[in-house]
């Protein structure tokens, strides 16, 4: 752990800097969240 880069260092990494938002992934996340809300509405905690 002591040798791991910090979050500040990692955010500057080219992998993160070159990352783009994926419309398909964002849509899947949105649908998943909606499904979770619907399911929880039937089974309140």
C-alpha positions as CSV (number, residue, x, y, z in Angstrom):
1,X,0.0,0.0,0.0
2,X,2.8,2.5,0.7
3,X,4.0,2.1,-2.9
4,X,0.6,2.7,-4.4
5,X,0.0,6.0,-6.2
6,X,-2.4,8.4,-4.6
7,X,-5.8,9.3,-6.1
8,X,-4.3,12.7,-7.2
9,X,-1.6,10.8,-9.1
10,X,-4.0,8.3,-10.7
11,X,-6.4,11.0,-12.0
12,X,-3.5,12.3,-14.1
13,X,-2.8,8.9,-15.6
14,X,-3.3,8.7,-19.4
15,X,-5.8,5.8,-19.1
16,X,-8.1,8.1,-17.1
17,X,-7.4,11.2,-19.1
18,X,-8.2,9.4,-22.4
19,X,-11.3,7.7,-21.1
20,X,-14.6,8.8,-22.7
21,X,-18.1,8.4,-21.5
22,X,-19.9,5.5,-23.1
23,X,-23.5,6.2,-24.1
24,X,-24.3,2.5,-24.0
25,X,-22.9,2.1,-20.6
26,X,-24.7,5.2,-19.3
27,X,-28.0,3.9,-20.6
28,X,-27.5,0.5,-19.0
29,X,-26.7,2.2,-15.7
30,X,-29.8,4.3,-16.0
31,X,-32.0,1.2,-16.8
32,X,-30.5,-0.7,-13.8
33,X,-31.3,2.2,-11.5
34,X,-34.8,2.4,-12.7
35,X,-35.3,-1.4,-12.3
36,X,-33.9,-1.1,-8.7
37,X,-36.4,1.6,-7.9
38,X,-39.3,-0.4,-9.3
39,X,-38.3,-3.5,-7.4
40,X,-37.8,-1.6,-4.1
41,X,-41.3,0.0,-4.5
42,X,-42.8,-3.5,-4.3
43,X,-40.6,-4.5,-1.3
44,X,-40.0,-1.5,0.9
45,X,-37.2,-1.9,3.4
